[in-house]
């Protein structure tokens, strides 16, 4: 069962064995595309530059002369391979716990939505909460094998996937796929003493940044080398696989000017690419046990499976721990623009690990808020990859 195409959703209370049997007996069909409506303007959600933390607790990599408070690239050389990482400054955002009590407007965002400015009304800790994010480097592109040969900005001619068990992070490369969760994490940890597989907290930091700084959604290869809502955005196809997979960071659009690139989390060339679509990406923090109990770093957490099961994200957890991990608490049949039409796929089985972002065929079931908790850590496929982070 593929999370991007099935019309079957996990129903709360349905025995796992019954659900799996139903899945096996049914034909998988592509979902109907539901238009995403733009939310009504809400003054509390004024986009703009994020508020940076007053005193940082993280530090830059040795030799990085960039500004601690500004997003910037870092080149890391390992052997013959040069990799690109993006520094994410520490920043502050505000989560709406009871949105109706945080605004004087008649319209307001859904529960769990993040905003840039402190709400003008309501009680801190009860109606809204403050959280800090960032202070790490994230791979600018999806990981590739270290010996992968790159294509170009216009062609995949000559590009190869490589066979190395080491990684690199570079543009116009074949993404490293067909990799299970443990293989992905080993590759990240072997890359550098400060490296690891991206966690759900780091992924959520990028999603929050994108949500509070612009009303424009992060775009991506979610419709076979195009963005589902922006057909002017196209990608260089990966000729080593075919179908709709693209080379890393290969999006272009005639509508962009200057440093614009709407497939990066900053909507500019300064950001991290391909967080919406192309290939799903393993993340390390969350998990599910065989009873559908949520795990955070292997420890059981208090969380209730949304009654609606799988569906478009309609609300996010506001628990002190889970709010940092982008965990859905409500789903709905229709996309929600506040969560960039993000989708939540869940199927409680043993040893489930999460992946995020969606794939090239996801259409409405892709996006920077997309999260799947439905596949075992041993799963691998041609549309599933990963990316590392660095922390100092």
N, C-alpha and C positions, 0 to 999 in steps of 0.2 A: 504493500500500500504506500503510495507516494503522497507526502503532505501537500504538494503543490497542485495535485489534480483530483483528488478523491472528493466525492460528495458525501462520504460516510464520516460522521463525527462521533467521537467518544461521548456516550451519554452517561452522566453521573448515575451511579447505582446499578448500571448494567454489568453483570459478571464479565470479567476479562475473557474467559473462554468463549462465552456466547458472542462477544463482540468480534473476537478473532475469527470465529466460524462464519459470522455474517460477512466480514470483509472478504474472506476467501471465496465466498459464493457469489459475490457481486462484481459486476463490471465497473472498472474505474472510468469515470468520465470527466472531461474538462468542465470546470464550473462556469456558470454564466457570469459574464463580466458586469459588475454593478458599478455605475458611475460614482465617483467620489465627489461629494458635495463640499463646497468650501464653507467652513463654519462661519457663523455670524461674527462680525467684528466685536471683540471684547477688549475693552481698554486695559484690563489687567494683563493682557498677553502682549504688550508692546514689545516687538522684537528689537534686537540691537546687540551691541557687544556685551558679553557676559560679565557679571561682577566677579572680579578676581579676589581670592582670599587675601586678607591683610598680611598674614605671616605664613609663608610656605613651609611645608614640612618635608618636601622632597628636594632632590638636587639633580642637576644636569649630569650627563655622562662626562667622564674625563675627556678633555679636549674639545668639548662643545662650547663654543664662544657665543652662542645665541643668547637671547634674552629669556630669562626664566618665566616672564609674564607674557610672552608672545609665542604663538604657534610657529614652529619652524622645523625644517628638515634636518636630519642627522644622517650622514653617510657612514656606514660601518663596513669595514673591509675584513673579510675572512678568506684567506687563501687568494684565489683568483676571482672571487665573487664580491661585488660591492652591493650592499643592501641599503634601502632607504627606509628610514623611520621618521615619524612625525611626533614632535613634542607636544603634549597636551597640557597646557598650564592648569594649575589648580584654580577652580572657579566655584561660585556659589549659585545655587538655584533654589526655587521655592516650589514645594509640592502642595497642591490643593487637596486637602483631606475631605472637607465638606465645602465644595465650591460655592454653593449658594450663600454661604456665610462669609465669603471672602471678596465679594464684589457688590457694588451698588448698581451694576448693570442688570438688565432683565435676562440677558443671555450670559452664560458662563461655560467654561470648559468642563469636561467630565471629571469624575473623581480620579485622583492619581495623576492628573496632568501636571506638567512642570511649566513654570513661568519664570521670566527673568527678573521681575520686580517684586519686592515684598508686598503682599496684599495690603490694601489700604484699610481694610476692616477685618474682623475676625480675631480669634485667639490663637496665638502661637502654640503649637503642640496639640491643639484640639481641632482647629479648622484648617490650619496650614502648618507646614514644617520646613525647616531649612536644612540643606545638605550640601556637602562639599564633594567635588569630583576632581579627577585629573591628577596630575603629578606623575605621568608616565610617558613612555614612548610607545607608539603603536606602529606596526608595519604599515607602510603607506599603501601597499598592494597585498593581495592574497599571496600566500607563500608559493614559491616554485622550488623545484629541485635545483641544487647548486650548479649542476652542469647543464641546465636547460639553456637552449640557444634561443635568443629573443628574435621576434619578428620586428616589424617597424610600426610606426604610427598609422600606416595605411595598408599593411599587408602582413599575413602570417607566413609568407614564403620563407622557407629556411628555418622556421621555428621548430624546435624539438622539445619534447617533454623532459628528456634526460633520464638518468637512472640512479643518480646519487641518493644516498640516504641522509645527506645534509641539505639544508635549505638556504635559499636566498630570497630577497624581497626586491623585485625589479619590475619595471614596466615592460609591456608588450611580450610577456612570457606566458607559456602554458601553465595554468595553475596546477599545483600538486593536488591531485584528487585520488580517488580509490584508496583512501587512507582512513583507518579506524581511529577512534579517540585516543587510544594509548600510543599508537604510532605517531600521531600528530603531536601529542604532548612530549614524547621522547625527543622528537626532532627539534622542538622549540627549546627544551631544556639543554640539549646538547649543543645548541647554537652558541650560547654564551652563559656564563655563570649568573648573569642578571636577567636572563630571558625565561619566559614561560609562555604557554598557550594563553591567548587572550581570555580573561575571565568575564563573567557576565557583568561584573561591576565596571570593568573597563568599557565593554561594549555599551552598557547603559549610559556611561559618561558621554560617549560619542553621540548617542541618540538624544540625550538631554541637550547637549550643546546645539545640535541641529534644530531641535524643537524650539529653543528659546531665542535663537539668534535670527530666525527668518520664518516667514509664513510660507516660503517655498519648500516643498518636500525634497529630500534627497532622492535623486533619480538613479536609475540603474538598468542593467541588462536583465529585464524581467519578462521580455516578450520576444524571444528569439532574435537577439542582436539589436533590439530597440527597447525604449522605455514605453510602457503600456499607455501612458498619458501624454508622452512627448515624443511623437514619431520622428521629430527632427534630430533626436539624440540617437546616434548609431554607434556600433562597436565593430572592432575587427574580429571576425570569426576565427576560431581556433581550428585550423585545417587538420590538426592531428586527431581530432575527435569528430568534427562535423556537428550537425544539429545546431544548437544555439549557443554553445559555450564560446566565450570571447577570451582574447588575450587580456592580461591584467592591465588595468588602467588605460584602456584603449578608446574610451568614449570621445566623440566629437559632436559638435553642433554648430551649424552656421549662425545660430542665434546668439551664441556666446560672444562676449567682447572682453578684451583685456585678459585678466586672470580668471574669469568665470569658468567653472566646471561644476555642474550641478550633480555630478556623480561622486563628489567628495563631501565629507560631512560638514565642511565649512562653506560649501558651494563655490570654492575657489581651488586653484592648484596647490594651495597650502595644506589641504586636508588629506584625509585617508580615503582611498577610493574603493568602490565596489562593495559597499556595505548594504546595498540594495540589489539583490539578484546576483547574476552570474553563477556562482556556486554557493551552496550552503556552507557555513563555517562552524566548525566545532568550537564550543566554549567550555571552560573548565569548572565553573563554580557550582552550578545547579545539578540536580539529578532527581530521579524518582526511584523508589524501591518497588518491589513487586505488588505492593498494596496501593500504589499511587501516592505514597507519602513523599512530600517534597524533602529533598536533601540539600543542604548548603554545606559545601566542603565535606560531604559525607555524613553530616549530622542532621538528624530530623529537625524540621522547622515547622512552625505552626502556620498552616495554609490550607485553605479549602478549595478543592477543585471547582472551578466555575460550574454552576448548575447547567449552563448551556453547553459545557464541554468545549470542543474545538469551535473556533469562529473568529471573527474579526475582533480585535482588542477594543473593549468598551470602557475599561477601567483598569488601573494599575494598583498594586498593593501599596499601602501607606504605612505598613509596619516599619519600625525603625531600621530593621535589618534588610527586609525584602525590598524596601523602596529603592535601595541602591542597586538592585539586581534586575529591575525591569520585569517583575513577575505579574502577569495578568490576574485579575480577580473577577472580571466579568467579560463575557464575549457576546457578540451579536451577529446576525446574518449579514448586515450591511457594513461596509468599511467606515471607519471614523477618521476624519481628516486630522484630528488632533494627534492621532498616533500614526500619521502618515499611512493610513489604511492597513496598518500592521495586522498580521494574522497570528493566531495561537493554535498550534496543533498539539494535541495530547493523546496519548495512548499508554496507560500505565502497564508496564511490563518490567521484568527484572533488569537491573543494571542500566537504566536509561541515562544517557547523557545528552545535554542540549546542543542544538545547533541553531544558528541565527541567520537573518538576512534574506532568505529566499534564494531562488535559483532563476536560471534564464527562462524557464517555462512557467514561473509562478503567477504571472499576471497580477491579479488583485491579491494573491496570497504571497506577496513578497513585501519587502520594505525594511527600513532600518530598525523598526520595532518588532519585526517578525521573530518568533521564537517557537521552536519545536521541542517537545519533550515526549517523544514517541518511539525512539529507536535505541537499541542497545549499543553500548560502547564498542562492540565488535563490528558494527555495521560499517560498510564502505560502499561507495558508488562514484560514478563519474561526475556527479554534480555536487560532491561534498568535499570541501577542502578545509583550510584553516589559515590563521595568521598568528605570529608571535607578538609579544610585547617585551619591553625592557623597563626595569625599575631600578633606580639607584638610590 
